[in-house]
Amino acid sequence: MDVTLHIAAPYESRSIAVENEVSIGRTELADVVIDDSGLSKKNTTFFVDDGELWVADEGSTNGTFVNGEKIEGRPRVVRSGDEVTLGSGTTIRVEIAGAAISAVSPSAEVRQTPAAEPVFQESGPPPSAPPAKSGVPMMLVASGIFTFIILLFGGAALLFIAPWEEPGPTRPGGGSRVTASALIPVRVIDPLGGEDENDLDDLISSWEVAEDELVASDVSDIKVISPEAEEAELNVSAAFLADRQRLALEGRPPVNINPPGLNVPKELRGDGVIKQKRKLAEMRSGGYRQPLDFADLAEKRMSREFLEMPMAKESYYLDVGGSAQDKQFSSFSFSEGVSEIVPGHPKFETLKRLADNFAGQKYDLNIAGDRKQIRRRLLRMFQPPAKPILEELALAYFQQYKRPLRVTSLTRSMDYQILLNQGNANSFVVRGEGSLPPHTSGAAFDLARKHMPVDEQNFLMQKLAEMERAGVLDALIEYGVNSCFHVFIYHDGNPPKALNLYENQYENFPFLTSLRRTGRDEEEHIH
């Protein structure tokens, strides 16, 4: 059979041939990786058998549909002209050379299917009429009803939850309160889809939600007054940011998240699931307090626990804060929910103190535009040891290609992360303050790659792999809607404790036994 699948996805269109079997999903577990956040890791498989083309759903979360009808259970034959939809916005048109175009509508095809096909069937002819009492065990019936109820209520929660506008009782300090449970994204984990809420690879995939692209004309100039060189370098105009954005994106090829020739080093293929998980656990056990809201970020800015980065330099620009809102600031906690930060609120003075003197620049908390710019500046921060790492990557890339590096995420507060996750089909249930998404740690940043040709991506990956072997960071390549290089730095200069970074995976690389960043790096390798 000469079979071609014409794929129209949210960010690309392409055609692929099916010789024997081909699978489609959002990760490298599938043969064809599609940039659609609604897909499961391995979502759908097309295969040829006995002269016919079949399609099977791989237990995906959002399902596979043929001409609008969901595939339930076993694979289904598809014909030339059929339309298969999957994920959040991927459509596949089937073309079989020499075959007649299918003219069977979904409803007609349903009519041709027996109304009730038994899964377990005894030998012998079927009864002429249904018996008065069902022979199906009650446990099976009960489990089926229970499963239906779970799926029904899970879907209802996703469709109707409106956490940020939910009214609530008044709390001391002013403002209305919304329960934390209403804020947390709801999703039924589908184990058949391959998602694991305890797996950091899945965790990162679910939390790596892209912000809206930054509109440079909506960004204010930064005009700080400070004798400190580190603060003075924050003085950047919106015009310069726009220039860096233009240079990074102009004359780029069509988006392709998995271009031919993409050479992904072993270091970027997922051992970070182990390393980042352990390092985040170390941060939690060491007393790290994640920022739950923008007031917490303001506190970390004033204490210098987090460092603000210039929004643009010659070698990079920060495409960060595109989803920042201009509404009143609010506080968030898992136990008490959300309330507006107004005079009298315990966190009001923190924000007021920063707004009055943001490195010499003054903002008014009563002005919507000022609130948005404060949010954007607070989102341009991360742990101080990350700065030289980002600058080294950006400089190497700029010297090679004469384009600035596009950085799409630094630190996020938990409430901002949850805001972004509300529209994310892959959101996981947040399990309280024990949950530490990478970007609330202040130790992670993302480098956009959708706009990069394959040679630029390979160059950056080799540089990241070198730095990972030096023990200063862990990097992962991501393929979803937020296709990027996710970089997680070791904030204390040490790889995770009690972990052979290359055990059973990188036997050809030396094991880094220690690293300290104290003005100069001291590396000790065991060969």
ROLOMAR-153733 format. One line per 3 residues: number of its first residue (from 0); for each residue x, y, z of C-alpha. Coordinates in nm, 4 decimals, decimal comma. Last residue first. Layout:
// ROLOMAR-153733
NUM> X Y Z; ...
//
This chain:
// ROLOMAR-153733
526> 3,9177 0,8991 3,4852; 3,8301 1,0634 3,8158; 3,7850 1,4333 3,7638
523> 3,8463 1,7214 4,0040; 3,7239 2,0596 3,8960; 3,8009 2,3831 4,0750
520> 3,6048 2,6732 3,9334; 3,7128 3,0277 4,0133; 3,5415 3,2957 4,2211
517> 3,4182 3,0310 4,4574; 3,2284 2,7902 4,2302; 3,3006 2,4520 4,3807
514> 3,2912 2,1257 4,1908; 3,3395 1,7728 4,3087; 3,3399 1,4123 4,1968
511> 3,2809 1,4566 3,8238; 3,2596 1,1127 3,6715; 3,4508 1,0854 3,3453
508> 3,2500 1,0235 3,0268; 3,2431 0,7051 2,8187; 3,0255 0,5245 3,0711
505> 2,7546 0,7821 3,0147; 2,4335 0,5922 3,0853; 2,4840 0,3089 3,3330
502> 2,6118 0,5602 3,5883; 2,6810 0,8976 3,4250; 2,5837 1,1404 3,6981
499> 2,6921 0,9127 3,9796; 2,4568 1,0471 4,2425; 2,5128 1,0577 4,6150
496> 2,4519 1,4325 4,6313; 2,3133 1,6242 4,3347; 2,5763 1,8201 4,1395
493> 2,7377 2,1030 4,3343; 2,7807 2,4703 4,2458; 2,5341 2,5833 4,5146
490> 2,2668 2,6918 4,2649; 2,3159 2,3845 4,0480; 2,1710 2,5201 3,7245
487> 1,8637 2,3816 3,5481; 1,8420 2,4536 3,1747; 1,5350 2,3657 2,9661
484> 1,6232 2,3829 2,5978; 1,3047 2,4787 2,4186; 0,9842 2,3559 2,2626
481> 0,7109 2,5285 2,4636; 0,4298 2,3647 2,2670; 0,5976 2,0322 2,3289
478> 0,9377 1,8992 2,2199; 1,1706 1,9695 2,5104; 1,5471 1,9205 2,5216
475> 1,6892 1,8841 2,8713; 1,9846 2,0476 3,0445; 2,1527 1,9862 3,3805
472> 2,3955 2,2346 3,5230; 2,7388 2,3035 3,6723; 2,8827 1,9507 3,6655
469> 3,1488 1,9987 3,3982; 2,9755 1,7259 3,1964; 2,6650 1,9448 3,2042
466> 2,8646 2,2407 3,0792; 2,9951 2,0387 2,7858; 2,6437 1,9088 2,7097
463> 2,5084 2,2641 2,7120; 2,7717 2,3720 2,4585; 2,6960 2,0717 2,2394
460> 2,3250 2,1476 2,2617; 2,3810 2,5107 2,1649; 2,5713 2,4157 1,8502
457> 2,3174 2,1497 1,7556; 2,0332 2,4007 1,7839; 2,2220 2,6533 1,5706
454> 2,2938 2,3918 1,3032; 1,9281 2,2792 1,2996; 1,7850 2,6205 1,2204
451> 1,6508 2,8122 1,5219; 1,3011 2,9638 1,5505; 1,1589 2,6780 1,7573
448> 1,4634 2,6819 1,9887; 1,3744 2,9035 2,2833; 1,6177 2,8916 2,5756
445> 1,4569 2,8210 2,9117; 1,5734 2,9098 3,2624; 1,5956 2,7212 3,5887
442> 1,7473 2,7736 3,9333; 1,5005 3,0240 4,0754; 1,3278 2,7302 4,2450
439> 0,9852 2,8456 4,1258; 1,0974 2,7600 3,7726; 1,1676 2,3937 3,8531
436> 0,8230 2,3231 4,0025; 0,8507 2,2585 4,3773; 0,5530 2,0622 4,5091
433> 0,5866 2,0091 4,8834; 0,3928 2,3325 4,9264; 0,0712 2,1673 4,8200
430> 0,0160 1,8681 4,5958; -0,0273 2,0357 4,2605; -0,2401 1,8173 4,0336
427> -0,0759 1,8010 3,6946; -0,1340 2,0217 3,3946; -0,1025 1,8602 3,0529
424> -0,3987 2,0334 2,8873; -0,2514 2,3719 2,9776; -0,5026 2,6577 2,9910
421> -0,4952 2,6944 3,3683; -0,1224 2,6289 3,3699; -0,0273 2,9894 3,2999
418> -0,2188 3,1121 3,6061; -0,0706 2,8283 3,8116; 0,2795 2,9443 3,7203
415> 0,1895 3,3018 3,8131; 0,0519 3,1822 4,1491; 0,3656 2,9761 4,2132
412> 0,6010 3,2641 4,1429; 0,8090 3,2329 3,8297; 1,1841 3,2469 3,7756
409> 1,3438 3,2519 3,4294; 1,1542 3,1845 3,1083; 1,1788 3,2557 2,7371
406> 1,5430 3,3442 2,6743; 1,6126 3,4251 2,3075; 1,9852 3,4285 2,2322
403> 2,1001 3,7304 2,0349; 2,2165 3,6805 1,6761; 2,5665 3,7140 1,5345
400> 2,5811 3,3381 1,4692; 2,9019 3,2132 1,6368; 2,9856 3,5115 1,8565
397> 2,6209 3,5376 1,9591; 2,5958 3,1694 2,0545; 2,9131 3,1756 2,2630
394> 2,8049 3,5014 2,4284; 2,4593 3,3680 2,5122; 2,5897 3,0461 2,6676
391> 2,8485 3,2316 2,8772; 2,5914 3,4923 2,9830; 2,3454 3,2249 3,0920
388> 2,6102 3,0509 3,3019; 2,7425 3,3777 3,4447; 2,3875 3,4696 3,5592
385> 2,2804 3,1323 3,6984; 2,5016 3,1660 4,0062; 2,2859 3,4639 4,1185
382> 1,9606 3,2585 4,1464; 1,6896 3,3946 3,9182; 1,5192 3,7174 3,8183
379> 1,3465 3,8634 3,5122; 0,9985 3,7685 3,6430; 1,0284 4,0417 3,9079
376> 1,0871 4,2990 3,6348; 0,7783 4,1854 3,4472; 0,5586 4,1990 3,7570
373> 0,6771 4,5522 3,8345; 0,5996 4,6528 3,4744; 0,2443 4,5174 3,5032
370> 0,1854 4,6991 3,8320; 0,3117 5,0230 3,6772; 0,0634 4,9921 3,3915
367> -0,2260 4,9434 3,6355; -0,1456 5,2532 3,8419; -0,2348 5,2323 4,2133
364> 0,0888 5,0495 4,2987; 0,2843 5,3558 4,1794; 0,6382 5,2836 4,0603
361> 0,9684 5,4548 4,1444; 1,3088 5,3772 3,9920; 1,6150 5,3982 4,2182
358> 1,6833 5,0252 4,2277; 1,3068 4,9697 4,2642; 1,2589 5,2373 4,5295
355> 0,8967 5,3214 4,6033; 0,7730 5,0039 4,4327; 1,0019 4,7879 4,6494
352> 0,8783 4,9376 4,9758; 0,5153 4,9250 4,8607; 0,5446 4,5569 4,7666
349> 0,6799 4,4609 5,1083; 0,4403 4,6987 5,2856; 0,1394 4,5266 5,1283
346> 0,2375 4,1765 5,2359; 0,0655 4,1750 5,5770; -0,2515 4,3294 5,4253
343> -0,3447 4,6599 5,5866; -0,3266 4,8537 5,2610; -0,4320 4,6159 4,9815
340> -0,2916 4,2824 4,8669; -0,5939 4,1021 4,7237; -0,6635 3,7556 4,8616
337> -0,5879 3,4044 4,7367; -0,6015 3,0622 4,9032; -0,5625 3,0102 5,2769
334> -0,3834 2,6748 5,3027; -0,2034 2,6596 4,9699; -0,1023 3,0231 4,9942
331> -0,1394 3,3111 4,7521; -0,1249 3,6870 4,7862; -0,2718 3,9258 4,5341
328> -0,1476 4,2245 4,3373; -0,4178 4,4376 4,1753; -0,4567 4,3877 3,8017
325> -0,1927 4,4713 3,5416; -0,1257 4,1182 3,4261; 0,1980 3,9546 3,3141
322> 0,1467 3,7121 3,0246; 0,4315 3,8505 2,8117; 0,6538 3,8587 3,1192
319> 0,9684 3,7086 2,9663; 1,1155 3,7184 2,6162; 1,4452 3,8157 2,7768
316> 1,7100 3,9254 2,5272; 2,0551 3,7908 2,4506; 2,4064 3,8688 2,3191
313> 2,3910 4,2486 2,2828; 2,2068 4,2787 2,6103; 1,8370 4,2755 2,6887
310> 1,5964 4,2679 2,9834; 1,8868 4,3223 3,2215; 1,8765 4,0435 3,4833
307> 1,7442 4,0784 3,8380; 1,9240 3,8651 4,0971; 1,7430 3,6541 4,3547
304> 1,8483 3,6179 4,7178; 1,9338 3,9862 4,6897; 1,7208 4,0610 5,0010
301> 1,5232 4,3190 4,8018; 1,4642 4,0838 4,5087; 1,3718 3,7881 4,7332
298> 1,1129 4,0066 4,9092; 0,9727 4,1230 4,5769; 0,9426 3,7603 4,4630
295> 0,7443 3,6839 4,7795; 0,5185 3,9808 4,7023; 0,4807 3,8432 4,3505
292> 0,3258 3,5204 4,4805; 0,4181 3,1754 4,6151; 0,7925 3,2287 4,6054
289> 0,9587 2,9011 4,7103; 1,1212 2,8814 5,0506; 1,4484 2,6860 5,0443
286> 1,5008 2,5174 5,3796; 1,7783 2,2733 5,2955; 1,5277 1,9864 5,2679
283> 1,3478 2,1707 4,9886; 1,6693 2,2561 4,8043; 1,7941 1,8993 4,8365
280> 1,4649 1,7685 4,6949; 1,5045 2,0042 4,3998; 1,8532 1,8656 4,3461
277> 1,7330 1,5077 4,3608; 1,4527 1,5592 4,1103; 1,6805 1,7642 3,8872
274> 1,9348 1,4847 3,8692; 1,6995 1,1917 3,8201; 1,4755 1,3381 3,5505
271> 1,7890 1,5089 3,4270; 1,8846 1,1707 3,2845; 1,6427 1,2746 3,0090
268> 1,7939 1,3086 2,6668; 2,0060 1,6213 2,7037; 2,3240 1,4503 2,8269
265> 2,3041 1,1887 2,5544; 2,3599 1,4559 2,2913; 2,0718 1,5438 2,0550
262> 2,1845 1,5677 1,6925; 1,9062 1,7292 1,4895; 1,9987 1,6468 1,1295
259> 1,6434 1,6574 0,9972; 1,4331 1,9039 1,1980; 1,2408 1,8006 1,5106
256> 1,0691 2,1163 1,6359; 1,0176 2,2546 1,2867; 0,9011 2,6166 1,2631
253> 0,9373 2,7687 0,9164; 1,2807 2,9217 0,8442; 1,3936 3,2499 1,0085
250> 1,4580 3,5748 0,8264; 1,4045 3,7901 1,1337; 1,3675 3,6286 1,4768
247> 1,6791 3,7087 1,6802; 1,7502 4,0415 1,5066; 1,3945 4,1644 1,5624
244> 1,3970 4,0684 1,9294; 1,7319 4,2409 1,9825; 1,6009 4,5585 1,8173
241> 1,2788 4,5493 2,0203; 1,4803 4,5218 2,3430; 1,6896 4,8200 2,2308
238> 1,3733 5,0222 2,1697; 1,2313 4,9212 2,5101; 1,5342 5,0886 2,6651
235> 1,7794 4,9197 2,8995; 1,9189 5,0465 3,2288; 1,9626 4,7180 3,4189
232> 2,3393 4,7606 3,3808; 2,3258 5,0185 3,6609; 2,2169 4,7548 3,9143
229> 2,5199 4,5319 3,8619; 2,7451 4,8370 3,8383; 2,6321 4,9608 4,1784
226> 2,6058 5,3401 4,1998; 2,2303 5,3148 4,1463; 1,9659 5,5138 3,9677
223> 1,7499 5,2877 3,7544; 1,5780 5,3818 3,4315; 1,4228 5,0731 3,2733
220> 1,2247 5,1588 2,9628; 0,8688 5,0282 2,9583; 0,7476 4,7250 2,7650
217> 0,4254 4,7306 2,5603; 0,6117 4,8239 2,2413; 0,8313 4,5177 2,2906
214> 0,5381 4,2780 2,2691; 0,6495 3,9691 2,4624; 0,5197 3,6379 2,3320
211> 0,2485 3,4994 2,5588; 0,4000 3,2732 2,8212; 0,4928 2,9168 2,7388
208> 0,3985 2,6406 2,9815; 0,6805 2,4204 3,0995; 0,4925 2,3030 3,4091
205> 0,3389 1,9944 3,2460; 0,6493 1,8925 3,0547; 0,8622 1,9593 3,3620
202> 0,6421 1,7325 3,5718; 0,6401 1,4672 3,2993; 1,0185 1,4572 3,2994
199> 1,0092 1,4944 3,6777; 0,8175 1,1671 3,7145; 0,5893 1,1568 4,0189
196> 0,2803 1,2669 3,8228; 0,3412 0,9889 3,5719; 0,2067 1,0288 3,2201
193> 0,2314 0,7326 2,9829; -0,1099 0,7732 2,8199; -0,2237 0,4470 2,9761
190> -0,1555 0,5985 3,3174; -0,4147 0,8724 3,2480; -0,3800 1,1361 3,5179
187> -0,7135 1,3096 3,5714; -0,6440 1,6815 3,5549; -0,7291 1,9746 3,7751
184> -0,5293 2,2979 3,7856; -0,4952 2,4402 4,1376; -0,6804 2,7641 4,1938
181> -1,0050 2,6148 4,3247; -0,8123 2,4070 4,5784; -0,6471 2,7233 4,7053
178> -0,9812 2,8709 4,8101; -1,0496 3,2228 4,6890; -1,0456 3,5126 4,9327
175> -1,1754 3,8630 4,8839; -0,9822 4,1768 4,9658; -0,8968 4,3415 5,2959
172> -0,6524 4,2740 5,5756; -0,8752 4,0210 5,7519; -1,0581 3,7959 5,5032
169> -1,3808 3,8574 5,3168; -1,5673 3,5506 5,2000; -1,5280 3,4206 4,8490
166> -1,6036 3,4988 4,4917; -1,4542 3,2793 4,2165; -1,2942 3,4977 3,9511
163> -0,9476 3,3408 3,9463; -1,0647 2,9859 3,9806; -1,3051 2,9482 3,6925
160> -1,3668 2,5725 3,6878; -1,6330 2,4802 3,4333; -1,4652 2,2784 3,1647
157> -1,1835 2,1117 3,3561; -1,4042 2,0281 3,6530; -1,6739 1,8865 3,4260
154> -1,4177 1,6624 3,2602; -1,3054 1,5216 3,5940; -1,6702 1,4836 3,7004
151> -1,7553 1,2768 3,3953; -1,4312 1,0762 3,3998; -1,4808 0,9774 3,7644
148> -1,8513 0,8990 3,7090; -1,7727 0,6801 3,4060; -1,5100 0,4857 3,6021
145> -1,7596 0,4223 3,8847; -2,0271 0,3049 3,6410; -1,7845 0,0606 3,4788
142> -1,6623 -0,0635 3,8164; -2,0201 -0,1214 3,9293; -2,1107 -0,3127 3,6130
139> -1,8020 -0,5328 3,6430; -1,8692 -0,5966 4,0114; -2,2326 -0,6787 3,9286
136> -2,1260 -0,9651 3,7051; -2,2720 -0,9485 3,3514; -2,5417 -1,2101 3,3002
133> -2,8071 -0,9491 3,2669; -3,1539 -1,0411 3,3785; -3,4590 -1,0590 3,1517
130> -3,2560 -1,2155 2,8750; -3,2027 -1,0219 2,5516; -3,3755 -1,1764 2,2539
127> -3,2784 -1,4325 1,9892; -2,9909 -1,5579 2,2031; -2,6501 -1,5684 2,0349
124> -2,5453 -1,8947 1,8709; -2,2740 -2,1016 2,0355; -1,9439 -2,0199 2,2008
121> -1,9552 -1,7771 2,4916; -1,8692 -1,4144 2,4216; -1,6569 -1,1765 2,6278
118> -1,6311 -0,8293 2,4760; -1,9890 -0,8327 2,3557; -2,0720 -0,6073 2,0565
115> -2,3713 -0,3886 2,1282; -2,5105 -0,1655 1,8566; -2,3450 -0,3552 1,5756
112> -2,1526 -0,1130 1,3521; -2,3061 -0,0106 1,0197; -2,5040 0,2651 1,1875
109> -2,1826 0,4037 1,3348; -2,0333 0,4255 0,9891; -2,3310 0,6232 0,8708
106> -2,2953 0,8687 1,1613; -1,9269 0,9218 1,0950; -1,9896 0,9809 0,7264
103> -1,8862 0,7184 0,4768; -1,7680 0,8708 0,1515; -1,4165 0,7311 0,1677
100> -1,2143 0,8279 -0,1368; -1,1523 0,5298 -0,3631; -0,8061 0,3819 -0,3415
97> -0,5357 0,4220 -0,6041; -0,2899 0,5849 -0,3658; -0,4092 0,5886 -0,0040
94> -0,4392 0,9382 0,1439; -0,5396 0,9914 0,5067; -0,5910 1,3443 0,6372
91> -0,4455 1,4078 0,9821; -0,5660 1,6914 1,2059; -0,3793 1,8170 1,5141
88> -0,5380 2,0829 1,7359; -0,5458 1,9884 2,1017; -0,4379 1,6261 2,0676
85> -0,5980 1,4080 1,8012; -0,8019 1,4275 1,4809; -0,8200 1,1678 1,2036
82> -0,9866 1,2613 0,8748; -1,0754 0,9897 0,6267; -1,0079 1,0621 0,2611
79> -0,8475 0,7265 0,1860; -0,9695 0,4684 0,4309; -0,9296 0,3972 0,7996
76> -0,9738 0,0632 0,9725; -1,0087 0,0812 1,3501; -0,7920 -0,0427 1,6330
73> -0,9486 -0,1974 1,9472; -1,0822 -0,0104 2,2454; -1,2815 0,3031 2,1674
70> -1,1765 0,5247 1,8801; -1,3693 0,8486 1,9057; -1,5969 0,9435 1,6160
67> -1,5401 1,2824 1,4507; -1,4295 1,1467 1,1158; -1,1862 0,9212 1,3019
64> -1,1088 1,0499 1,6527; -0,8104 0,9796 1,8788; -0,8290 1,0486 2,2534
61> -0,7466 1,3319 2,4914; -0,5530 1,1347 2,7526; -0,4038 0,8823 2,5146
58> -0,4498 0,5082 2,5599; -0,2368 0,4353 2,2550; -0,5212 0,4999 2,0092
55> -0,5006 0,2647 1,7152; -0,5343 0,3350 1,3416; -0,5542 0,0683 1,0730
52> -0,4650 0,0740 0,7054; -0,5689 -0,2348 0,5092; -0,3860 -0,4855 0,2898
49> -0,3614 -0,7545 0,5543; -0,2177 -0,5168 0,8126; -0,0780 -0,1658 0,7713
46> -0,0212 0,0452 1,0814; -0,1110 0,3894 1,2185; -0,0337 0,4548 1,5861
43> -0,1705 0,7281 1,8135; -0,0652 0,9128 2,1278; 0,2855 0,8318 2,2415
40> 0,3864 1,0986 2,4923; 0,0251 1,2154 2,5071; -0,0934 1,4891 2,2756
37> -0,2723 1,8013 2,3982; 0,0513 2,0009 2,4106; 0,0841 1,9853 2,0317
34> 0,4272 2,0156 1,8675; 0,4271 1,6786 1,6932; 0,6995 1,4142 1,7247
31> 0,6782 1,1338 1,4665; 0,8201 0,7952 1,5638; 0,6810 0,8304 1,9166
28> 0,8783 0,7812 2,2383; 1,0623 1,0927 2,1235; 0,7904 1,3061 2,2739
25> 0,4591 1,4738 2,1736; 0,3023 1,1773 1,9948; 0,2598 0,9949 1,6638
22> 0,3379 0,6297 1,5844; 0,4253 0,4784 1,2461; 0,3806 0,1241 1,1209
19> 0,4477 -0,0715 0,8026; 0,5186 0,1652 0,5162; 0,3363 0,4760 0,6299
16> 0,4530 0,7867 0,4454; 0,4680 1,1315 0,6037; 0,3282 1,4718 0,5067
13> 0,3940 1,7970 0,6873; 0,2254 2,0989 0,8411; 0,3540 2,2972 1,1379
10> 0,2697 2,4973 1,4487; -0,0817 2,3916 1,5519; -0,0614 2,0630 1,3576
7> -0,1770 1,9784 1,0040; -0,0574 1,6290 0,9123; -0,1050 1,4737 0,5670
4> -0,0625 1,0986 0,6140; 0,0484 0,9133 0,3025; -0,0124 0,5457 0,2280
1> 0,1101 0,3527 -0,0782; 0,0000 0,0000 0,0000
//
